[in-house]
Amino acid sequence: MISAIHKALDAKRARLEEDEKGFTLIELLVVVLIIGILAAIAIPVFLSQQDSAKDGAAKSDLGSAKVAVISYVTTTNGTYPTTLAQLATEGFTPTAGVTVTIPTSSSAGVCIQAVSSTSNVFHITDTSGVTTGACP
């Protein structure tokens, strides 16, 4: 009797080994679940890094604009620029996706404002560094 059971088990094992050619449904579901969890963690981190890069581009543009302002003031004997076209004569062009404006310009100085594609606003003056918020 025991030898008959062993023969039946051996036959069943042989058939199972022949039929095993792929993954089970449970194995596939576990892999899909793991990939979903990793994506749920990675995508928000990636998006926040992308937003930081866009804000960094706006801040960098303000630094470049400030250099162009100083160059413009030097070439025009103390006159501050009022338009971006005047800064373009000094080689300044804003990065795509960044809106740069000159809302304040007078004989006392200039304030340049940039809005990144994430809608964050930054400004810089001829005497200060980059600051968050609109021109005063």
C-alpha positions as a Markdown table, in Angstrom:
| # | Residue | x | y | z |
|---|---|---|---|---|
| 1 | Met | 0.0 | 0.0 | 0.0 |
| 2 | Ile | 2.8 | 2.4 | 0.9 |
| 3 | Ser | 4.6 | 1.7 | -2.3 |
| 4 | Ala | 1.4 | 2.4 | -4.3 |
| 5 | Ile | 1.2 | 5.8 | -2.6 |
| 6 | His | 4.8 | 6.6 | -3.3 |
| 7 | Lys | 4.3 | 5.6 | -7.0 |
| 8 | Ala | 1.2 | 7.9 | -7.2 |
| 9 | Leu | 3.1 | 10.8 | -5.5 |
| 10 | Asp | 6.1 | 10.3 | -7.9 |
| 11 | Ala | 3.8 | 10.3 | -10.9 |
| 12 | Lys | 2.0 | 13.5 | -9.6 |
| 13 | Arg | 5.4 | 15.2 | -9.0 |
| 14 | Ala | 6.5 | 14.3 | -12.5 |
| 15 | Arg | 3.3 | 15.7 | -14.1 |
| 16 | Leu | 3.6 | 18.9 | -12.0 |
| 17 | Glu | 7.2 | 19.4 | -13.1 |
| 18 | Glu | 6.2 | 19.1 | -16.7 |
| 19 | Asp | 3.3 | 21.5 | -16.4 |
| 20 | Glu | 5.2 | 24.3 | -14.5 |
| 21 | Lys | 6.1 | 26.7 | -17.3 |
| 22 | Gly | 5.2 | 30.2 | -15.9 |
| 23 | Phe | 4.3 | 32.3 | -12.9 |
| 24 | Thr | 1.3 | 31.8 | -10.7 |
| 25 | Leu | -1.3 | 34.6 | -10.5 |
| 26 | Ile | -0.3 | 35.3 | -6.9 |
| 27 | Glu | 3.3 | 35.8 | -7.9 |
| 28 | Leu | 2.3 | 38.2 | -10.6 |
| 29 | Leu | 0.0 | 40.1 | -8.2 |
| 30 | Val | 2.8 | 40.5 | -5.7 |
| 31 | Val | 5.2 | 41.9 | -8.3 |
| 32 | Val | 2.6 | 44.4 | -9.5 |
| 33 | Leu | 1.9 | 45.4 | -5.9 |
| 34 | Ile | 5.6 | 46.0 | -5.2 |
| 35 | Ile | 6.0 | 48.0 | -8.4 |
| 36 | Gly | 2.9 | 50.1 | -7.4 |
| 37 | Ile | 4.3 | 50.8 | -4.0 |
| 38 | Leu | 7.7 | 51.9 | -5.4 |
| 39 | Ala | 6.0 | 54.2 | -7.9 |
| 40 | Ala | 3.8 | 55.7 | -5.2 |
| 41 | Ile | 7.0 | 56.6 | -3.3 |
| 42 | Ala | 9.1 | 57.7 | -6.3 |
| 43 | Ile | 6.7 | 59.9 | -8.3 |
| 44 | Pro | 6.1 | 62.6 | -5.6 |
| 45 | Val | 9.8 | 62.8 | -4.9 |
| 46 | Phe | 10.6 | 63.2 | -8.5 |
| 47 | Leu | 7.9 | 65.9 | -8.9 |
| 48 | Ser | 9.2 | 67.9 | -5.9 |
| 49 | Gln | 12.7 | 67.8 | -7.3 |
| 50 | Gln | 11.4 | 69.0 | -10.7 |
| 51 | Asp | 9.7 | 71.9 | -9.0 |
| 52 | Ser | 12.9 | 72.8 | -7.1 |
| 53 | Ala | 14.8 | 72.8 | -10.4 |
| 54 | Lys | 12.2 | 75.2 | -12.0 |
| 55 | Asp | 12.5 | 77.6 | -9.0 |
| 56 | Gly | 16.3 | 77.3 | -9.3 |
| 57 | Ala | 16.1 | 78.4 | -12.9 |
| 58 | Ala | 14.1 | 81.5 | -11.9 |
| 59 | Lys | 16.6 | 82.4 | -9.2 |
| 60 | Ser | 19.5 | 81.9 | -11.6 |
| 61 | Asp | 17.8 | 84.1 | -14.2 |
| 62 | Leu | 17.5 | 86.8 | -11.5 |
| 63 | Gly | 21.2 | 86.6 | -10.9 |
| 64 | Ser | 22.0 | 86.9 | -14.6 |
| 65 | Ala | 19.6 | 89.8 | -14.9 |
| 66 | Lys | 21.3 | 91.6 | -12.1 |
| 67 | Val | 24.7 | 91.2 | -13.9 |
| 68 | Ala | 23.0 | 92.6 | -17.0 |
| 69 | Val | 21.6 | 95.5 | -15.0 |
| 70 | Ile | 25.0 | 96.4 | -13.6 |
| 71 | Ser | 26.5 | 96.2 | -17.1 |
| 72 | Tyr | 23.6 | 98.4 | -18.5 |
| 73 | Val | 24.1 | 101.0 | -15.8 |
| 74 | Thr | 27.8 | 101.1 | -16.5 |
| 75 | Thr | 27.3 | 101.5 | -20.3 |
| 76 | Thr | 24.6 | 104.2 | -20.0 |
| 77 | Asn | 26.4 | 106.3 | -17.3 |
| 78 | Gly | 24.0 | 105.5 | -14.4 |
| 79 | Thr | 20.6 | 105.0 | -16.2 |
| 80 | Tyr | 18.7 | 101.9 | -15.0 |
| 81 | Pro | 16.9 | 99.7 | -17.5 |
| 82 | Thr | 13.1 | 99.7 | -17.6 |
| 83 | Thr | 12.5 | 96.9 | -20.1 |
| 84 | Leu | 13.8 | 93.4 | -20.8 |
| 85 | Ala | 14.8 | 94.6 | -24.3 |
| 86 | Gln | 17.3 | 96.9 | -22.7 |
| 87 | Leu | 18.7 | 93.9 | -20.7 |
| 88 | Ala | 18.8 | 91.9 | -23.9 |
| 89 | Thr | 21.4 | 94.4 | -25.3 |
| 90 | Glu | 23.6 | 93.2 | -22.4 |
| 91 | Gly | 23.1 | 89.6 | -23.3 |
| 92 | Phe | 20.3 | 88.6 | -20.9 |
| 93 | Thr | 17.6 | 86.2 | -22.1 |
| 94 | Pro | 15.3 | 84.4 | -19.6 |
| 95 | Thr | 15.0 | 80.7 | -19.4 |
| 96 | Ala | 11.9 | 79.1 | -21.1 |
| 97 | Gly | 9.1 | 78.8 | -18.6 |
| 98 | Val | 10.4 | 81.8 | -16.4 |
| 99 | Thr | 8.7 | 85.2 | -16.7 |
| 100 | Val | 11.0 | 88.0 | -15.9 |
| 101 | Thr | 9.7 | 91.6 | -15.4 |
| 102 | Ile | 11.1 | 94.9 | -14.2 |
| 103 | Pro | 8.2 | 96.4 | -12.2 |
| 104 | Thr | 10.4 | 99.0 | -10.4 |
| 105 | Ser | 13.1 | 101.1 | -12.0 |
| 106 | Ser | 14.1 | 104.6 | -11.1 |
| 107 | Ser | 17.3 | 106.7 | -10.7 |
| 108 | Ala | 17.5 | 105.2 | -7.2 |
| 109 | Gly | 17.7 | 101.6 | -8.4 |
| 110 | Val | 15.9 | 98.7 | -9.9 |
| 111 | Cys | 13.9 | 95.6 | -8.8 |
| 112 | Ile | 13.6 | 92.6 | -11.1 |
| 113 | Gln | 10.9 | 90.0 | -10.6 |
| 114 | Ala | 10.7 | 86.4 | -11.8 |
| 115 | Val | 7.9 | 83.9 | -11.8 |
| 116 | Ser | 8.9 | 80.3 | -12.2 |
| 117 | Ser | 6.7 | 77.8 | -14.0 |
| 118 | Thr | 5.6 | 76.6 | -10.6 |
| 119 | Ser | 4.1 | 80.1 | -10.0 |
| 120 | Asn | 6.6 | 80.9 | -7.2 |
| 121 | Val | 7.6 | 84.6 | -7.3 |
| 122 | Phe | 11.2 | 85.8 | -6.6 |
| 123 | His | 12.8 | 89.2 | -6.8 |
| 124 | Ile | 16.2 | 90.8 | -6.7 |
| 125 | Thr | 17.4 | 94.4 | -6.5 |
| 126 | Asp | 20.6 | 96.1 | -7.6 |
| 127 | Thr | 21.7 | 96.1 | -4.0 |
| 128 | Ser | 20.4 | 92.8 | -2.6 |
| 129 | Gly | 20.2 | 89.1 | -3.4 |
| 130 | Val | 17.4 | 86.9 | -4.5 |
| 131 | Thr | 14.4 | 87.0 | -2.2 |
| 132 | Thr | 11.1 | 85.2 | -2.2 |
| 133 | Gly | 8.1 | 87.3 | -3.0 |
| 134 | Ala | 7.2 | 90.2 | -5.3 |
| 135 | Cys | 9.1 | 93.4 | -5.7 |
| 136 | Pro | 8.2 | 95.9 | -2.9 |
